[in-house]
Amino acid sequence: MSEVKRVRRGIRLRLDPEEAALVRMMAEQLLALLGEPDEPDRSADPLAAALGISEHAEKPDDPVLARLFPDAYAEDAGAAREFRRYTEMGLRDGKREAAGIVLATVRSGEDVMLDKEQAQAWLRALNDVRLALGTRLDITEEWYEEVAELDRDDPRFAMYAAYDWLTMLQEQLVQALF
């Protein structure tokens, strides 16, 4: 069972091999969902590209990506598109960086020592993974009751268990950090 503890050198995570494998798999899936960084459009404004301003920022069709990158202005599609144009590339890069830090630091069967910045990156990545998984599972406030009635052989049961465990890990990390 995982353990998160503040120690002199930072934050120590002790993960079972199965837990480390789950964290690694979820971070890899998050990176795959986020996709590779966009190649700069040579025909676009070079200053805009250098500043991370997208010429073609649209709300994603995938509900998970739409949850990870929600519209800033629900009532104004034009303002939402303009806001997305200026922010989405940077947000995607930040999410990729956090997931990359998780992948670089997670160890199977060994303690993971994190400094404050790495621990915060873990928090961000765990939050993104939970948002993605919660969206796919259509998590509501009643999800505990739904899972209690779910047959353990249902393929969703393991995903709900992973969501619950990730929630606990995130909470322990918050408590250790603050």
C-alpha positions as CSV (number, residue, x, y, z in Angstrom):
1,M,0.0,0.0,0.0
2,S,1.3,3.4,-0.9
3,E,2.7,5.8,1.7
4,V,3.5,9.5,1.3
5,K,5.5,11.2,3.9
6,R,7.4,14.4,4.4
7,V,11.0,13.8,5.3
8,R,14.1,16.0,5.6
9,R,15.1,15.6,1.9
10,G,11.6,16.3,0.6
11,I,8.5,14.1,0.0
12,R,9.0,10.3,0.0
13,L,6.5,8.1,-1.9
14,R,6.6,4.4,-1.2
15,L,4.7,2.6,-4.0
16,D,4.1,-1.1,-4.4
17,P,5.2,-2.4,-7.8
18,E,1.6,-2.6,-9.0
19,E,0.9,1.0,-7.9
20,A,4.1,2.3,-9.6
21,A,3.0,0.5,-12.8
22,L,-0.4,2.0,-12.6
23,V,1.0,5.5,-12.1
24,R,3.4,5.0,-15.0
25,M,0.7,3.6,-17.3
26,M,-1.7,6.5,-16.5
27,A,1.0,9.1,-17.1
28,E,1.9,7.5,-20.4
29,Q,-1.8,7.5,-21.4
30,L,-2.1,11.1,-20.5
31,L,0.9,12.0,-22.6
32,A,-0.6,10.0,-25.5
33,L,-3.9,11.9,-25.1
34,L,-2.2,15.2,-25.0
35,G,-0.3,14.4,-28.2
36,E,3.1,15.7,-29.4
37,P,3.8,19.4,-29.3
38,D,2.7,21.1,-32.5
39,E,5.2,21.8,-35.1
40,P,5.4,25.5,-35.7
41,D,3.3,26.6,-38.7
42,R,5.9,28.2,-41.1
43,S,3.2,30.2,-42.7
44,A,2.0,31.6,-39.4
45,D,3.2,34.7,-37.7
46,P,6.6,33.7,-36.3
47,L,6.2,36.0,-33.2
48,A,2.8,34.4,-32.4
49,A,4.3,30.9,-32.8
50,A,7.3,31.8,-30.5
51,L,4.9,33.1,-27.9
52,G,2.8,29.9,-28.0
53,I,-0.2,31.6,-29.7
54,S,-2.1,29.2,-31.9
55,E,-3.7,30.2,-35.1
56,H,-6.2,27.3,-35.1
57,A,-7.3,26.8,-31.5
58,E,-10.7,25.1,-31.3
59,K,-12.6,23.4,-28.5
60,P,-11.6,19.7,-28.6
61,D,-14.3,17.1,-29.7
62,D,-12.9,14.6,-27.3
63,P,-14.8,15.1,-23.9
64,V,-11.7,14.3,-21.9
65,L,-9.6,17.0,-23.8
66,A,-12.6,19.4,-23.5
67,R,-12.5,18.7,-19.7
68,L,-8.7,19.2,-19.5
69,F,-9.0,22.4,-21.6
70,P,-12.4,23.9,-20.8
71,D,-13.8,27.0,-22.5
72,A,-12.9,30.1,-20.4
73,Y,-16.1,31.8,-21.5
74,A,-19.1,29.5,-21.8
75,E,-21.5,32.2,-23.0
76,D,-19.2,33.7,-25.6
77,A,-17.7,31.4,-28.2
78,G,-15.6,34.1,-29.8
79,A,-14.0,35.1,-26.5
80,A,-13.5,31.4,-25.6
81,R,-11.7,30.8,-28.9
82,E,-9.5,33.8,-28.5
83,F,-8.6,32.9,-24.9
84,R,-7.8,29.3,-26.0
85,R,-5.7,30.7,-28.8
86,Y,-3.4,32.4,-26.3
87,T,-3.4,29.7,-23.6
88,E,-3.8,26.2,-24.8
89,M,-0.3,25.5,-26.2
90,G,1.2,26.6,-22.9
91,L,-1.3,24.6,-20.9
92,R,-0.6,21.5,-23.0
93,D,3.1,22.0,-22.5
94,G,2.7,22.3,-18.8
95,K,0.6,19.1,-18.6
96,R,3.1,17.2,-20.7
97,E,5.9,18.5,-18.5
98,A,4.1,17.4,-15.3
99,A,3.4,13.9,-16.7
100,G,7.1,13.7,-17.8
101,I,8.3,14.5,-14.3
102,V,6.1,11.7,-13.0
103,L,7.5,9.2,-15.5
104,A,11.1,10.4,-14.8
105,T,10.7,9.9,-11.0
106,V,8.3,6.9,-10.5
107,R,10.1,3.8,-9.4
108,S,8.9,0.2,-9.1
109,G,9.5,-1.2,-5.7
110,E,11.7,1.7,-4.6
111,D,11.1,4.9,-2.6
112,V,10.5,7.9,-4.8
113,M,12.1,11.1,-3.3
114,L,10.6,14.3,-4.6
115,D,11.5,17.9,-4.0
116,K,8.8,20.5,-3.7
117,E,8.6,21.3,-7.4
118,Q,8.5,17.6,-8.4
119,A,5.8,16.9,-5.8
120,Q,3.7,19.8,-7.2
121,A,4.2,18.3,-10.7
122,W,2.9,15.0,-9.4
123,L,-0.1,16.8,-8.0
124,R,-0.9,18.4,-11.3
125,A,-0.4,15.2,-13.3
126,L,-2.5,13.2,-10.8
127,N,-5.2,15.8,-11.1
128,D,-5.1,15.6,-14.9
129,V,-5.2,11.8,-14.8
130,R,-8.2,11.9,-12.4
131,L,-10.0,14.4,-14.6
132,A,-9.5,12.2,-17.6
133,L,-10.5,9.0,-15.9
134,G,-13.5,10.7,-14.2
135,T,-14.7,12.0,-17.5
136,R,-14.5,8.6,-19.2
137,L,-16.3,7.0,-16.2
138,D,-18.8,9.8,-16.0
139,I,-18.1,10.3,-12.3
140,T,-20.8,12.0,-10.4
141,E,-21.3,12.7,-6.7
142,E,-23.2,9.4,-6.4
143,W,-20.3,7.3,-7.9
144,Y,-19.6,5.5,-4.6
145,E,-23.1,4.2,-4.5
146,E,-22.9,3.2,-8.2
147,V,-19.7,1.2,-7.5
148,A,-21.1,-0.5,-4.5
149,E,-23.8,-2.0,-6.7
150,L,-21.3,-2.8,-9.5
151,D,-20.4,-6.5,-10.1
152,R,-16.6,-6.9,-9.5
153,D,-16.3,-8.7,-12.9
154,D,-17.6,-5.5,-14.6
155,P,-14.6,-4.0,-16.5
156,R,-15.3,-0.6,-15.1
157,F,-14.8,-1.8,-11.6
158,A,-11.0,-1.7,-11.9
159,M,-11.1,1.8,-13.4
160,Y,-13.3,3.0,-10.5
161,A,-10.8,1.4,-8.1
162,A,-7.9,3.1,-9.8
163,Y,-9.8,6.5,-9.7
164,D,-10.4,6.0,-5.9
165,W,-6.7,5.0,-5.3
166,L,-5.4,8.0,-7.3
167,T,-7.7,10.3,-5.3
168,M,-6.2,8.9,-2.0
169,L,-2.7,9.3,-3.4
170,Q,-3.3,12.9,-4.4
171,E,-4.8,13.6,-1.0
172,Q,-1.8,12.1,0.8
173,L,0.5,14.2,-1.4
174,V,-1.4,17.4,-0.6
175,Q,-1.2,16.6,3.1
176,A,2.6,15.9,2.9
177,L,3.2,19.1,0.9
178,F,1.1,21.5,2.9
